[in-house]
């Protein structure tokens, strides 16, 4: 299953709080909307049918079945600050080790 680094979980928990989203809301990882390639991240009250669920570093997450296999073993992490030390936090997907 997809996982999160501790810094990514902290950053996402901070975003949830700053946006006034309830503490119990789950991070949902799903296919990008509108037929675009990629994934979308958002907060939901409960998982959708078929979602994989877990709690990582205190943040509940759910992963849509459409992207679960492709992201299995991958990790959401914070972009290396040496790459971009100014501006907002950027999240990246680190692929699973082959």
N, C-alpha and C positions, 0 to 999 in steps of 0.2 A: 504494500500500500504506500501511497504518497506520504511523506512526512514533512516536518518543518524543523529548521534549525531553531535554537533558542532565541537568537536575535530576531528572526523572522516572526516567530510567535509573539514576541514582545512588541514588535512594530505593529502587527495586525491587531493585537489586543488594544494598543494605544489608539489606533484608527477607530476601532469599534467604540471605544469610550468617547473619543473626540466627536464622533458623529452622533452621539446620543443613542446608540444601539444598545439594547439590553445586554447585560453581562452573559446571559444564557444563550445568546445567539451563536449559531455555528458558522464557521467559515465553510462556504460551499465552493468546490472546484468543479466547473462544468465546461462543456464546449462553448466556444465564443458564440455570441448571438449573431444573427443575420447571415449565417452560412460562411462566416469568415473562418480561416484556419486559426488555431490557437485555443487558449482557454480563457475563461473569465473567473474572477474571484468575487464573491459577494457574501453577505451575511443573511442567514435564513433562521427562522424560528425552529424548524425541524427538518430532518432530511427528507428527500423525495424517495419514493418507492424505488428500491434497488440500489440506493447509495451505499457505499462502504462508509463506515463511521469509526472514529477513534478520537481520543483526546491526546494532544501532543503539547507538552510543556504548559498544561493547564488550559489550552485552547481547544474546544471541541471542533472537529472538522468532519466534513462529509465530502465524498468524491463521487461524482456521477458515473454510472456504469459505462457511459459512452467514452470516457477518458481514463477509466481506472486501469485498464490493462496497459495502455501506453505510458502511464505515469507510475506504474508499479515499481517501487524501489527508488524513485526519484525523490528529491528534496527541494522544498522552497527555502531559499536562503536570501540574505540581504547582500546586495551587490557590494563587492569589495570597495571600501571607502577610498582606497588609493586611486580607484578608477574615476570616481566622481565624489569629491569631498564636499561639494556644495549642493544646495538644493534639497529636494525631498528624497526620502528613502526609496530606493528601487529594489524590487524583489526580482529574483531570477530563479529559474528551475535548473537544478543541478541534476543531470541525468544519472540513472543508476549505473553503477560500475558493471561492466560486462564481464 
